[in-house]
Protein backbone atom coordinates (compact mmCIF):
# COMPACT_ATOMS: atom_id res chain seq x y z
CA UNK A 1 0.00 0.00 0.00
CA UNK A 2 1.48 3.36 -1.02
CA UNK A 3 1.17 6.36 1.36
CA UNK A 4 -1.00 9.16 -0.01
CA UNK A 5 -0.37 12.85 0.65
CA UNK A 6 -3.47 14.55 2.07
CA UNK A 7 -4.59 17.92 3.44
CA UNK A 8 -5.09 18.73 7.10
CA UNK A 9 -8.88 18.80 6.61
CA UNK A 10 -8.81 15.32 5.05
CA UNK A 11 -6.58 14.09 7.88
CA UNK A 12 -9.07 15.31 10.47
CA UNK A 13 -11.88 13.47 8.68
CA UNK A 14 -9.86 10.23 8.45
CA UNK A 15 -8.96 10.38 12.14
CA UNK A 16 -12.54 11.15 13.17
CA UNK A 17 -14.34 8.70 10.88
CA UNK A 18 -11.54 6.12 10.52
CA UNK A 19 -12.35 6.04 6.83
CA UNK A 20 -11.06 5.55 4.18
CA UNK A 21 -8.57 2.88 5.13
CA UNK A 22 -5.01 3.32 3.92
CA UNK A 23 -1.72 5.05 4.64
CA UNK A 24 -1.63 8.85 4.63
CA UNK A 25 0.71 11.72 5.40
CA UNK A 26 0.70 15.50 5.44
CA UNK A 27 3.03 18.36 6.23
CA UNK A 28 1.78 20.64 8.98
CA UNK A 29 4.12 23.60 9.41
CA UNK A 30 7.56 21.92 9.68
CA UNK A 31 6.26 18.57 10.91
CA UNK A 32 5.28 15.53 8.86
CA UNK A 33 2.32 13.60 10.22
CA UNK A 34 1.80 9.96 9.31
CA UNK A 35 -1.61 8.30 9.63
CA UNK A 36 -1.77 4.52 9.48
CA UNK A 37 -5.42 3.75 8.93
CA UNK A 38 -4.76 0.49 7.11
CA UNK A 39 -6.93 -1.40 9.61
CA UNK A 40 -9.30 1.40 10.60
CA UNK A 41 -7.31 2.28 13.75
CA UNK A 42 -5.95 5.69 12.69
CA UNK A 43 -2.51 5.41 14.33
CA UNK A 44 -0.90 8.84 14.09
CA UNK A 45 2.73 9.92 14.60
CA UNK A 46 4.66 13.16 14.05
CA UNK A 47 8.07 13.25 12.35
CA UNK A 48 10.74 15.85 11.66
CA UNK A 49 11.31 14.67 8.09
CA UNK A 50 9.37 13.05 5.26
CA UNK A 51 11.78 10.14 4.79
CA UNK A 52 11.29 8.89 8.36
CA UNK A 53 7.52 9.41 8.17
CA UNK A 54 7.24 7.33 5.00
CA UNK A 55 9.48 4.60 6.42
CA UNK A 56 7.21 4.37 9.48
CA UNK A 57 4.12 4.18 7.27
CA UNK A 58 5.70 1.46 5.14
CA UNK A 59 6.60 -0.45 8.32
CA UNK A 60 10.30 -0.64 7.49
CA UNK A 61 11.19 -2.17 10.86
CA UNK A 62 11.83 1.04 12.74
CA UNK A 63 11.05 1.50 16.39
CA UNK A 64 9.58 4.94 16.97
CA UNK A 65 8.22 6.59 20.07
CA UNK A 66 7.03 10.14 19.49
CA UNK A 67 8.26 11.74 22.71
CA UNK A 68 11.79 10.37 22.68
CA UNK A 69 12.42 9.89 18.96
CA UNK A 70 10.94 13.01 17.39
CA UNK A 71 13.68 14.76 15.48
CA UNK A 72 15.79 11.68 14.93
CA UNK A 73 16.59 10.74 11.37
CA UNK A 74 15.86 7.33 9.92
CA UNK A 75 19.52 6.36 10.28
CA UNK A 76 19.48 7.27 13.98
CA UNK A 77 16.43 5.07 14.57
CA UNK A 78 17.92 1.91 13.02
C-alpha positions as CSV (number, residue, x, y, z in Angstrom):
1,X,0.0,0.0,0.0
2,X,1.5,3.4,-1.0
3,X,1.2,6.4,1.4
4,X,-1.0,9.2,0.0
5,X,-0.4,12.9,0.6
6,X,-3.5,14.5,2.1
7,X,-4.6,17.9,3.4
8,X,-5.1,18.7,7.1
9,X,-8.9,18.8,6.6
10,X,-8.8,15.3,5.1
11,X,-6.6,14.1,7.9
12,X,-9.1,15.3,10.5
13,X,-11.9,13.5,8.7
14,X,-9.9,10.2,8.5
15,X,-9.0,10.4,12.1
16,X,-12.5,11.2,13.2
17,X,-14.3,8.7,10.9
18,X,-11.5,6.1,10.5
19,X,-12.3,6.0,6.8
20,X,-11.1,5.5,4.2
21,X,-8.6,2.9,5.1
22,X,-5.0,3.3,3.9
23,X,-1.7,5.1,4.6
24,X,-1.6,8.8,4.6
25,X,0.7,11.7,5.4
26,X,0.7,15.5,5.4
27,X,3.0,18.4,6.2
28,X,1.8,20.6,9.0
29,X,4.1,23.6,9.4
30,X,7.6,21.9,9.7
31,X,6.3,18.6,10.9
32,X,5.3,15.5,8.9
33,X,2.3,13.6,10.2
34,X,1.8,10.0,9.3
35,X,-1.6,8.3,9.6
36,X,-1.8,4.5,9.5
37,X,-5.4,3.8,8.9
38,X,-4.8,0.5,7.1
39,X,-6.9,-1.4,9.6
40,X,-9.3,1.4,10.6
41,X,-7.3,2.3,13.7
42,X,-5.9,5.7,12.7
43,X,-2.5,5.4,14.3
44,X,-0.9,8.8,14.1
45,X,2.7,9.9,14.6
46,X,4.7,13.2,14.0
47,X,8.1,13.2,12.4
48,X,10.7,15.9,11.7
49,X,11.3,14.7,8.1
50,X,9.4,13.1,5.3
51,X,11.8,10.1,4.8
52,X,11.3,8.9,8.4
53,X,7.5,9.4,8.2
54,X,7.2,7.3,5.0
55,X,9.5,4.6,6.4
56,X,7.2,4.4,9.5
57,X,4.1,4.2,7.3
58,X,5.7,1.5,5.1
59,X,6.6,-0.5,8.3
60,X,10.3,-0.6,7.5
61,X,11.2,-2.2,10.9
62,X,11.8,1.0,12.7
63,X,11.1,1.5,16.4
64,X,9.6,4.9,17.0
65,X,8.2,6.6,20.1
66,X,7.0,10.1,19.5
67,X,8.3,11.7,22.7
68,X,11.8,10.4,22.7
69,X,12.4,9.9,19.0
70,X,10.9,13.0,17.4
71,X,13.7,14.8,15.5
72,X,15.8,11.7,14.9
73,X,16.6,10.7,11.4
74,X,15.9,7.3,9.9
75,X,19.5,6.4,10.3
76,X,19.5,7.3,14.0
77,X,16.4,5.1,14.6
78,X,17.9,1.9,13.0
